Amino acid sequence: MIKKIICCFGAICLLLWSGVPAQAQENVPEPSVSAASAILIEAETGRVLFSKNAEEQRAMASTTKIMTALLTLEQEDREVAITSDMIAVEGSSMGLRDGDRLTLHGLAAGMLSVSGNDAANAAAILIDGFLSAFADRMNRRAQELGLENTHFVTPSGLDAEGHYTTASDLAALTCAALENEAFRELTSSRQTSVSFLEPAETRTYQNHNKLLTMLDGCIGVKTGYTKQAGRCLVSAAEQNGIRLVAVTLYAPDDWNDHLAMMEYGFSRVERFGTPETPFSGSLPVTGGMAKEVPVHGEQETGAPLLTQEADRVVRCVELPRFLYAPVQEGDAVGRVTYWLDGNPLASFPLYAGGDVPCREAEPGFWDKIASFFGWK
């Protein structure tokens, strides 16, 4: 049960309300995975739910294209004229030919569906002129995201000296990429249609990610394989308002690894319950035309936490003893904050629900005399 208290600034605390935490699935034992490195995190908070050699640097194969596609989609969408040097790359392909014309968004679709190495190289060359210059862009973004154990050399993910990441870094990158709506839409689509300008046709690509049909709520993300990297897989899924991200590197049984990790994760995490209706009340007003003003909050959403933590959450409503006029509707006058073991989980503002102008002062004796004789 969630304890609720109201705190007036400098005043006493009173017991207010008890909520009912959301119900998670029945507990599932910690998974045993085939992967050399693995991690499972709750995306909103970044909390690690399971890990195995998650900080070990390893080759990442085509999971590289998470970064390549994100940087491509962040560009202004524009036409790409495919040249022979753009598609001079081995491995998986979306079938680009010299002279084809399509958009950057279409290239990103080819990367995230059929893992097109040709699409990755074409986007990199269009954006920065050279593969090495685009790799520099990838590494700058990695630094911005705090990926301290990641270094990119190729946009496609083909094996190269110095091209590596960790399961932990790849999970953090994926959380950032999933904030991009276009990325999320492409990676969660079982098939994608790409409109070509030359030749004028539409080509349909089937997503290689089997988890899209195997896992409830799956939203991608990316497969990968090279001889050096082995089977690599990044997945994400949403159930009951919780988003989990799983990564495995060098995993012979990656599909089952991810199914087991996701089942375990969703059994351990829930979103704690919040009131069905926002907070409402009133506050006294000093020096105003009204003696009090209504106070209301916004619709609240609970933060994710482990199932055993739900009964330790405290909801604190912070309001002053009174307000001084003038008060304007919409003024922020307090907060509702959820705490777990002394740490804030979520916070929502409380607003004044009306205007309270200042009360006009009574005229003094000399003001009355002056008014009587018309002196003012």
Secondary structure as a PSIPRED ss2 file (coil, helix, strand):
# PSIPRED VFORMAT (PSIPRED V4.0)

   1 M C   1.000  0.000  0.000
   2 I E   0.000  0.000  1.000
   3 K E   0.000  0.000  1.000
   4 K E   0.000  0.000  1.000
   5 I E   0.000  0.000  1.000
   6 I E   0.000  0.000  1.000
   7 C E   0.000  0.000  1.000
   8 C E   0.000  0.000  1.000
   9 F C   1.000  0.000  0.000
  10 G C   1.000  0.000  0.000
  11 A C   1.000  0.000  0.000
  12 I C   1.000  0.000  0.000
  13 C E   0.000  0.000  1.000
  14 L E   0.000  0.000  1.000
  15 L E   0.000  0.000  1.000
  16 L C   1.000  0.000  0.000
  17 W C   1.000  0.000  0.000
  18 S C   1.000  0.000  0.000
  19 G E   0.000  0.000  1.000
  20 V C   1.000  0.000  0.000
  21 P C   1.000  0.000  0.000
  22 A C   1.000  0.000  0.000
  23 Q C   1.000  0.000  0.000
  24 A C   1.000  0.000  0.000
  25 Q C   1.000  0.000  0.000
  26 E C   1.000  0.000  0.000
  27 N C   1.000  0.000  0.000
  28 V C   1.000  0.000  0.000
  29 P C   1.000  0.000  0.000
  30 E C   1.000  0.000  0.000
  31 P C   1.000  0.000  0.000
  32 S C   1.000  0.000  0.000
  33 V C   1.000  0.000  0.000
  34 S C   1.000  0.000  0.000
  35 A C   1.000  0.000  0.000
  36 A C   1.000  0.000  0.000
  37 S E   0.000  0.000  1.000
  38 A E   0.000  0.000  1.000
  39 I E   0.000  0.000  1.000
  40 L E   0.000  0.000  1.000
  41 I E   0.000  0.000  1.000
  42 E E   0.000  0.000  1.000
  43 A C   1.000  0.000  0.000
  44 E C   1.000  0.000  0.000
  45 T C   1.000  0.000  0.000
  46 G C   1.000  0.000  0.000
  47 R C   1.000  0.000  0.000
  48 V E   0.000  0.000  1.000
  49 L E   0.000  0.000  1.000
  50 F E   0.000  0.000  1.000
  51 S E   0.000  0.000  1.000
  52 K E   0.000  0.000  1.000
  53 N C   1.000  0.000  0.000
  54 A C   1.000  0.000  0.000
  55 E C   1.000  0.000  0.000
  56 E C   1.000  0.000  0.000
  57 Q C   1.000  0.000  0.000
  58 R E   0.000  0.000  1.000
  59 A C   1.000  0.000  0.000
  60 M C   1.000  0.000  0.000
  61 A H   0.000  1.000  0.000
  62 S H   0.000  1.000  0.000
  63 T H   0.000  1.000  0.000
  64 T H   0.000  1.000  0.000
  65 K H   0.000  1.000  0.000
  66 I H   0.000  1.000  0.000
  67 M H   0.000  1.000  0.000
  68 T H   0.000  1.000  0.000
  69 A H   0.000  1.000  0.000
  70 L H   0.000  1.000  0.000
  71 L H   0.000  1.000  0.000
  72 T H   0.000  1.000  0.000
  73 L H   0.000  1.000  0.000
  74 E C   1.000  0.000  0.000
  75 Q C   1.000  0.000  0.000
  76 E C   1.000  0.000  0.000
  77 D C   1.000  0.000  0.000
  78 R C   1.000  0.000  0.000
  79 E E   0.000  0.000  1.000
  80 V E   0.000  0.000  1.000
  81 A E   0.000  0.000  1.000
  82 I C   1.000  0.000  0.000
  83 T C   1.000  0.000  0.000
  84 S C   1.000  0.000  0.000
  85 D C   1.000  0.000  0.000
  86 M C   1.000  0.000  0.000
  87 I C   1.000  0.000  0.000
  88 A C   1.000  0.000  0.000
  89 V C   1.000  0.000  0.000
  90 E C   1.000  0.000  0.000
  91 G C   1.000  0.000  0.000
  92 S C   1.000  0.000  0.000
  93 S C   1.000  0.000  0.000
  94 M C   1.000  0.000  0.000
  95 G C   1.000  0.000  0.000
  96 L C   1.000  0.000  0.000
  97 R C   1.000  0.000  0.000
  98 D C   1.000  0.000  0.000
  99 G C   1.000  0.000  0.000
 100 D C   1.000  0.000  0.000
 101 R E   0.000  0.000  1.000
 102 L E   0.000  0.000  1.000
 103 T E   0.000  0.000  1.000
 104 L H   0.000  1.000  0.000
 105 H H   0.000  1.000  0.000
 106 G H   0.000  1.000  0.000
 107 L H   0.000  1.000  0.000
 108 A H   0.000  1.000  0.000
 109 A H   0.000  1.000  0.000
 110 G H   0.000  1.000  0.000
 111 M H   0.000  1.000  0.000
 112 L H   0.000  1.000  0.000
 113 S H   0.000  1.000  0.000
 114 V C   1.000  0.000  0.000
 115 S C   1.000  0.000  0.000
 116 G C   1.000  0.000  0.000
 117 N H   0.000  1.000  0.000
 118 D H   0.000  1.000  0.000
 119 A H   0.000  1.000  0.000
 120 A H   0.000  1.000  0.000
 121 N H   0.000  1.000  0.000
 122 A H   0.000  1.000  0.000
 123 A H   0.000  1.000  0.000
 124 A H   0.000  1.000  0.000
 125 I H   0.000  1.000  0.000
 126 L H   0.000  1.000  0.000
 127 I H   0.000  1.000  0.000
 128 D H   0.000  1.000  0.000
 129 G C   1.000  0.000  0.000
 130 F C   1.000  0.000  0.000
 131 L H   0.000  1.000  0.000
 132 S H   0.000  1.000  0.000
 133 A H   0.000  1.000  0.000
 134 F H   0.000  1.000  0.000
 135 A H   0.000  1.000  0.000
 136 D H   0.000  1.000  0.000
 137 R H   0.000  1.000  0.000
 138 M H   0.000  1.000  0.000
 139 N H   0.000  1.000  0.000
 140 R H   0.000  1.000  0.000
 141 R H   0.000  1.000  0.000
 142 A H   0.000  1.000  0.000
 143 Q H   0.000  1.000  0.000
 144 E H   0.000  1.000  0.000
 145 L C   1.000  0.000  0.000
 146 G C   1.000  0.000  0.000
 147 L C   1.000  0.000  0.000
 148 E C   1.000  0.000  0.000
 149 N C   1.000  0.000  0.000
 150 T C   1.000  0.000  0.000
 151 H E   0.000  0.000  1.000
 152 F C   1.000  0.000  0.000
 153 V C   1.000  0.000  0.000
 154 T C   1.000  0.000  0.000
 155 P C   1.000  0.000  0.000
 156 S C   1.000  0.000  0.000
 157 G C   1.000  0.000  0.000
 158 L C   1.000  0.000  0.000
 159 D C   1.000  0.000  0.000
 160 A C   1.000  0.000  0.000
 161 E C   1.000  0.000  0.000
 162 G C   1.000  0.000  0.000
 163 H C   1.000  0.000  0.000
 164 Y E   0.000  0.000  1.000
 165 T E   0.000  0.000  1.000
 166 T C   1.000  0.000  0.000
 167 A H   0.000  1.000  0.000
 168 S H   0.000  1.000  0.000
 169 D H   0.000  1.000  0.000
 170 L H   0.000  1.000  0.000
 171 A H   0.000  1.000  0.000
 172 A H   0.000  1.000  0.000
 173 L H   0.000  1.000  0.000
 174 T H   0.000  1.000  0.000
 175 C H   0.000  1.000  0.000
 176 A H   0.000  1.000  0.000
 177 A H   0.000  1.000  0.000
 178 L C   1.000  0.000  0.000
 179 E C   1.000  0.000  0.000
 180 N C   1.000  0.000  0.000
 181 E H   0.000  1.000  0.000
 182 A H   0.000  1.000  0.000
 183 F H   0.000  1.000  0.000
 184 R H   0.000  1.000  0.000
 185 E H   0.000  1.000  0.000
 186 L H   0.000  1.000  0.000
 187 T H   0.000  1.000  0.000
 188 S C   1.000  0.000  0.000
 189 S C   1.000  0.000  0.000
 190 R C   1.000  0.000  0.000
 191 Q E   0.000  0.000  1.000
 192 T E   0.000  0.000  1.000
 193 S E   0.000  0.000  1.000
 194 V E   0.000  0.000  1.000
 195 S E   0.000  0.000  1.000
 196 F E   0.000  0.000  1.000
 197 L C   1.000  0.000  0.000
 198 E E   0.000  0.000  1.000
 199 P C   1.000  0.000  0.000
 200 A C   1.000  0.000  0.000
 201 E E   0.000  0.000  1.000
 202 T E   0.000  0.000  1.000
 203 R E   0.000  0.000  1.000
 204 T E   0.000  0.000  1.000
 205 Y E   0.000  0.000  1.000
 206 Q E   0.000  0.000  1.000
 207 N C   1.000  0.000  0.000
 208 H C   1.000  0.000  0.000
 209 N C   1.000  0.000  0.000
 210 K C   1.000  0.000  0.000
 211 L H   0.000  1.000  0.000
 212 L H   0.000  1.000  0.000
 213 T H   0.000  1.000  0.000
 214 M H   0.000  1.000  0.000
 215 L C   1.000  0.000  0.000
 216 D C   1.000  0.000  0.000
 217 G C   1.000  0.000  0.000
 218 C E   0.000  0.000  1.000
 219 I E   0.000  0.000  1.000
 220 G E   0.000  0.000  1.000
 221 V E   0.000  0.000  1.000
 222 K E   0.000  0.000  1.000
 223 T E   0.000  0.000  1.000
 224 G E   0.000  0.000  1.000
 225 Y E   0.000  0.000  1.000
 226 T E   0.000  0.000  1.000
 227 K C   1.000  0.000  0.000
 228 Q C   1.000  0.000  0.000
 229 A C   1.000  0.000  0.000
 230 G E   0.000  0.000  1.000
 231 R E   0.000  0.000  1.000
 232 C E   0.000  0.000  1.000
 233 L E   0.000  0.000  1.000
 234 V E   0.000  0.000  1.000
 235 S E   0.000  0.000  1.000
 236 A E   0.000  0.000  1.000
 237 A E   0.000  0.000  1.000
 238 E E   0.000  0.000  1.000
 239 Q E   0.000  0.000  1.000
 240 N C   1.000  0.000  0.000
 241 G C   1.000  0.000  0.000
 242 I E   0.000  0.000  1.000
 243 R E   0.000  0.000  1.000
 244 L E   0.000  0.000  1.000
 245 V E   0.000  0.000  1.000
 246 A E   0.000  0.000  1.000
 247 V E   0.000  0.000  1.000
 248 T E   0.000  0.000  1.000
 249 L E   0.000  0.000  1.000
 250 Y C   1.000  0.000  0.000
 251 A C   1.000  0.000  0.000
 252 P C   1.000  0.000  0.000
 253 D C   1.000  0.000  0.000
 254 D H   0.000  1.000  0.000
 255 W H   0.000  1.000  0.000
 256 N H   0.000  1.000  0.000
 257 D H   0.000  1.000  0.000
 258 H H   0.000  1.000  0.000
 259 L H   0.000  1.000  0.000
 260 A H   0.000  1.000  0.000
 261 M H   0.000  1.000  0.000
 262 M H   0.000  1.000  0.000
 263 E H   0.000  1.000  0.000
 264 Y H   0.000  1.000  0.000
 265 G H   0.000  1.000  0.000
 266 F H   0.000  1.000  0.000
 267 S H   0.000  1.000  0.000
 268 R H   0.000  1.000  0.000
 269 V E   0.000  0.000  1.000
 270 E E   0.000  0.000  1.000
 271 R E   0.000  0.000  1.000
 272 F C   1.000  0.000  0.000
 273 G C   1.000  0.000  0.000
 274 T C   1.000  0.000  0.000
 275 P C   1.000  0.000  0.000
 276 E C   1.000  0.000  0.000
 277 T C   1.000  0.000  0.000
 278 P C   1.000  0.000  0.000
 279 F C   1.000  0.000  0.000
 280 S E   0.000  0.000  1.000
 281 G E   0.000  0.000  1.000
 282 S E   0.000  0.000  1.000
 283 L E   0.000  0.000  1.000
 284 P E   0.000  0.000  1.000
 285 V E   0.000  0.000  1.000
 286 T E   0.000  0.000  1.000
 287 G C   1.000  0.000  0.000
 288 G E   0.000  0.000  1.000
 289 M C   1.000  0.000  0.000
 290 A C   1.000  0.000  0.000
 291 K C   1.000  0.000  0.000
 292 E E   0.000  0.000  1.000
 293 V E   0.000  0.000  1.000
 294 P E   0.000  0.000  1.000
 295 V E   0.000  0.000  1.000
 296 H E   0.000  0.000  1.000
 297 G E   0.000  0.000  1.000
 298 E C   1.000  0.000  0.000
 299 Q C   1.000  0.000  0.000
 300 E C   1.000  0.000  0.000
 301 T C   1.000  0.000  0.000
 302 G C   1.000  0.000  0.000
 303 A C   1.000  0.000  0.000
 304 P E   0.000  0.000  1.000
 305 L E   0.000  0.000  1.000
 306 L E   0.000  0.000  1.000
 307 T H   0.000  1.000  0.000
 308 Q H   0.000  1.000  0.000
 309 E H   0.000  1.000  0.000
 310 A H   0.000  1.000  0.000
 311 D H   0.000  1.000  0.000
 312 R H   0.000  1.000  0.000
 313 V E   0.000  0.000  1.000
 314 V E   0.000  0.000  1.000
 315 R E   0.000  0.000  1.000
 316 C E   0.000  0.000  1.000
 317 V E   0.000  0.000  1.000
 318 E E   0.000  0.000  1.000
 319 L E   0.000  0.000  1.000
 320 P C   1.000  0.000  0.000
 321 R C   1.000  0.000  0.000
 322 F C   1.000  0.000  0.000
 323 L E   0.000  0.000  1.000
 324 Y E   0.000  0.000  1.000
 325 A C   1.000  0.000  0.000
 326 P C   1.000  0.000  0.000
 327 V E   0.000  0.000  1.000
 328 Q C   1.000  0.000  0.000
 329 E C   1.000  0.000  0.000
 330 G C   1.000  0.000  0.000
 331 D C   1.000  0.000  0.000
 332 A E   0.000  0.000  1.000
 333 V E   0.000  0.000  1.000
 334 G E   0.000  0.000  1.000
 335 R E   0.000  0.000  1.000
 336 V E   0.000  0.000  1.000
 337 T E   0.000  0.000  1.000
 338 Y E   0.000  0.000  1.000
 339 W E   0.000  0.000  1.000
 340 L E   0.000  0.000  1.000
 341 D C   1.000  0.000  0.000
 342 G C   1.000  0.000  0.000
 343 N E   0.000  0.000  1.000
 344 P E   0.000  0.000  1.000
 345 L E   0.000  0.000  1.000
 346 A E   0.000  0.000  1.000
 347 S E   0.000  0.000  1.000
 348 F E   0.000  0.000  1.000
 349 P E   0.000  0.000  1.000
 350 L E   0.000  0.000  1.000
 351 Y E   0.000  0.000  1.000
 352 A E   0.000  0.000  1.000
 353 G C   1.000  0.000  0.000
 354 G C   1.000  0.000  0.000
 355 D C   1.000  0.000  0.000
 356 V E   0.000  0.000  1.000
 357 P C   1.000  0.000  0.000
 358 C E   0.000  0.000  1.000
 359 R C   1.000  0.000  0.000
 360 E C   1.000  0.000  0.000
 361 A C   1.000  0.000  0.000
 362 E C   1.000  0.000  0.000
 363 P C   1.000  0.000  0.000
 364 G C   1.000  0.000  0.000
 365 F H   0.000  1.000  0.000
 366 W H   0.000  1.000  0.000
 367 D H   0.000  1.000  0.000
 368 K H   0.000  1.000  0.000
 369 I H   0.000  1.000  0.000
 370 A H   0.000  1.000  0.000
 371 S H   0.000  1.000  0.000
 372 F H   0.000  1.000  0.000
 373 F C   1.000  0.000  0.000
 374 G C   1.000  0.000  0.000
 375 W C   1.000  0.000  0.000
 376 K C   1.000  0.000  0.000
